[in-house]
Amino acid sequence: KIVWEYLRIAANPQSAIPANLQELCRLIARRTQGNPLCVRQYMELLMAKKLLRYDMQKSSMWMFDINTIKKQTMISDVFAEVLSRKVRLLDDKTKSLLKL
């Protein structure tokens, strides 16, 4: 439910759940254990990898290949990657503080 709410709100708050998103929602919920922060981070990573995108131009729908997403690494690896990306974006002073 949390995954669908996030997808729905990010796309169109008035829409009902399309059938093609149900499997994606279940997969994201399983991999994140429904934790809202994890859901958001996981979806952001999928979008950064161009595995999930919202097509506002043509269809106003979420675009994805569920089989490709299923092949992605497990969630612990995903969060390690997300944190690593975020740390790389920090300035040098902040990075040095994190080393303490």
Residue frames as qw, qx, qy, qz and C-alpha x, y, z in Angstrom:
[[0.000, 0.886, 0.464, 0.000, 0.00, 0.00, 0.00],
 [0.305, -0.783, 0.097, 0.533, 2.80, 2.45, 0.85],
 [0.400, -0.123, 0.595, 0.686, 4.49, 1.81, -2.49],
 [0.194, 0.602, 0.670, 0.390, 1.30, 2.41, -4.43],
 [0.143, -0.919, -0.295, 0.220, 0.58, 5.59, -2.49],
 [0.365, -0.589, 0.305, 0.654, 4.05, 6.89, -3.29],
 [0.315, 0.127, 0.694, 0.635, 3.67, 6.06, -6.99],
 [0.068, 0.745, 0.641, 0.172, 0.16, 7.50, -7.12],
 [0.203, -0.893, -0.153, 0.372, 1.03, 10.74, -5.35],
 [0.368, -0.445, 0.432, 0.693, 4.16, 11.20, -7.45],
 [0.203, 0.198, 0.733, 0.618, 2.18, 10.70, -10.65],
 [0.317, -0.357, -0.352, -0.805, -1.46, 11.63, -10.28],
 [0.152, -0.069, 0.734, -0.658, -3.19, 11.79, -6.90],
 [0.648, 0.160, 0.143, -0.731, -6.59, 11.22, -8.51],
 [0.590, 0.294, -0.664, -0.353, -5.76, 7.97, -10.31],
 [0.912, -0.244, 0.216, -0.249, -6.65, 4.39, -9.39],
 [0.436, -0.504, 0.711, 0.222, -4.01, 1.66, -9.35],
 [0.668, 0.469, -0.407, -0.409, -3.38, 0.31, -12.87],
 [0.990, -0.092, 0.079, -0.072, -3.03, -3.45, -13.18],
 [0.769, 0.464, -0.262, 0.353, 0.48, -3.25, -14.65],
 [0.029, 0.687, -0.452, 0.569, 1.77, -1.51, -11.51],
 [0.828, -0.463, 0.056, -0.312, 0.53, -4.09, -9.05],
 [0.946, 0.018, -0.146, 0.290, 3.47, -6.46, -9.56],
 [0.403, 0.533, -0.262, 0.696, 5.96, -3.57, -9.35],
 [0.418, -0.656, 0.176, -0.603, 4.34, -2.36, -6.13],
 [0.940, -0.328, -0.006, -0.091, 4.52, -5.84, -4.60],
 [0.821, 0.247, -0.198, 0.475, 8.18, -6.22, -5.63],
 [0.148, 0.610, -0.264, 0.733, 9.18, -2.84, -4.18],
 [0.643, -0.586, 0.111, -0.480, 7.22, -3.53, -0.99],
 [0.976, -0.156, -0.098, 0.116, 8.95, -6.91, -0.55],
 [0.694, 0.334, -0.207, 0.603, 12.42, -5.51, -1.18],
 [0.048, 0.521, -0.252, 0.814, 11.95, -2.55, 1.15],
 [0.270, -0.318, -0.837, 0.354, 9.75, -4.31, 3.71],
 [0.100, -0.803, -0.538, -0.236, 7.35, -1.39, 3.23],
 [0.424, -0.552, -0.174, 0.696, 9.64, 1.10, 4.97],
 [0.325, 0.908, 0.253, -0.073, 8.69, 4.50, 3.46],
 [0.134, -0.841, 0.409, 0.329, 12.27, 5.79, 3.50],
 [0.474, -0.201, 0.792, 0.328, 13.52, 2.62, 1.84],
 [0.526, 0.615, 0.585, 0.048, 10.71, 2.77, -0.73],
 [0.204, 0.960, -0.012, -0.191, 11.68, 6.30, -1.69],
 [0.253, -0.688, 0.603, 0.316, 15.41, 5.54, -1.84],
 [0.560, 0.053, 0.795, 0.226, 14.86, 2.37, -3.86],
 [0.481, 0.751, 0.453, 0.015, 12.59, 4.13, -6.34],
 [0.054, 0.938, -0.222, -0.262, 15.05, 7.01, -6.69],
 [0.389, -0.444, 0.736, 0.332, 17.78, 4.50, -7.48],
 [0.563, 0.374, 0.720, 0.158, 15.59, 2.76, -10.06],
 [0.336, 0.915, 0.206, -0.092, 14.89, 6.14, -11.65],
 [0.158, -0.824, 0.444, 0.315, 18.57, 7.11, -11.59],
 [0.418, -0.202, 0.826, 0.319, 19.36, 3.86, -13.42],
 [0.413, 0.251, -0.383, -0.787, 16.57, 4.64, -15.91],
 [0.100, -0.107, -0.988, -0.048, 14.69, 1.49, -14.88],
 [0.033, -0.686, -0.701, 0.194, 11.64, 3.44, -13.73],
 [0.100, -0.058, 0.100, 0.988, 10.35, 6.71, -15.16],
 [0.286, 0.633, 0.585, -0.419, 7.16, 8.67, -15.37],
 [0.292, 0.226, 0.564, 0.738, 6.18, 9.55, -18.93],
 [0.114, 0.601, 0.384, -0.691, 4.48, 12.93, -18.67],
 [0.110, 0.362, -0.445, -0.812, 4.74, 13.65, -22.39],
 [0.353, 0.037, -0.762, -0.542, 2.87, 10.74, -23.99],
 [0.529, -0.282, -0.779, -0.184, 1.10, 8.36, -21.68],
 [0.381, -0.578, 0.286, -0.662, 1.16, 9.92, -18.21],
 [0.957, -0.235, -0.117, -0.126, 2.12, 6.49, -16.90],
 [0.485, -0.648, 0.579, 0.098, 5.00, 4.86, -15.06],
 [0.778, 0.506, -0.355, -0.110, 7.31, 3.11, -17.55],
 [0.391, -0.575, 0.710, -0.108, 9.41, 0.11, -16.47],
 [0.712, 0.214, -0.643, -0.182, 10.49, -3.42, -17.34],
 [0.762, -0.522, 0.199, -0.328, 9.58, -5.59, -14.37],
 [0.978, 0.047, -0.071, 0.191, 11.95, -8.39, -15.43],
 [0.486, 0.552, -0.287, 0.613, 14.93, -6.04, -15.52],
 [0.340, -0.665, 0.287, -0.600, 14.02, -4.65, -12.11],
 [0.938, -0.306, 0.036, -0.159, 13.70, -8.17, -10.71],
 [0.871, 0.237, -0.188, 0.388, 17.29, -8.86, -11.78],
 [0.053, 0.803, -0.286, 0.520, 18.61, -5.92, -9.77],
 [0.370, 0.203, -0.753, 0.505, 20.70, -6.49, -6.66],
 [0.448, -0.562, -0.680, 0.143, 19.20, -7.09, -3.28],
 [0.172, -0.929, -0.218, -0.244, 18.11, -4.16, -1.15],
 [0.627, -0.675, 0.075, 0.381, 21.17, -4.08, 1.14],
 [0.577, 0.034, 0.374, 0.725, 23.37, -3.61, -1.93],
 [0.136, 0.755, 0.421, 0.485, 20.96, -0.98, -3.22],
 [0.357, -0.925, -0.132, 0.001, 21.24, 1.08, -0.05],
 [0.664, -0.414, 0.227, 0.580, 25.00, 0.77, 0.00],
 [0.437, 0.341, 0.437, 0.709, 24.99, 2.16, -3.54],
 [0.083, -0.878, -0.351, -0.315, 22.55, 4.96, -2.64],
 [0.522, -0.816, -0.004, 0.247, 24.63, 6.02, 0.37],
 [0.653, -0.158, 0.327, 0.665, 27.83, 5.83, -1.63],
 [0.294, 0.593, 0.421, 0.620, 26.36, 8.11, -4.32],
 [0.255, -0.923, -0.235, -0.163, 25.18, 10.60, -1.71],
 [0.639, -0.624, 0.111, 0.436, 28.55, 10.67, 0.05],
 [0.587, 0.142, 0.368, 0.707, 30.34, 11.32, -3.24],
 [0.108, 0.776, 0.367, 0.502, 28.20, 14.44, -3.69],
 [0.480, -0.834, -0.174, 0.211, 29.30, 15.92, -0.36],
 [0.239, 0.893, -0.309, 0.224, 31.97, 18.60, -0.18],
 [0.633, 0.309, -0.602, 0.376, 35.46, 17.62, 1.03],
 [0.136, -0.400, 0.528, -0.737, 35.03, 19.18, 4.47],
 [0.791, -0.169, 0.145, -0.570, 31.87, 17.20, 5.17],
 [0.897, 0.189, -0.399, -0.015, 33.50, 14.00, 3.90],
 [0.380, 0.388, -0.643, 0.540, 36.41, 14.51, 6.27],
 [0.446, -0.328, 0.417, -0.721, 33.98, 14.95, 9.18],
 [0.918, -0.021, -0.112, -0.379, 32.36, 11.64, 8.30],
 [0.714, 0.322, -0.578, 0.227, 35.72, 9.89, 8.57],
 [0.096, -0.488, 0.586, -0.640, 36.02, 10.86, 12.26]]
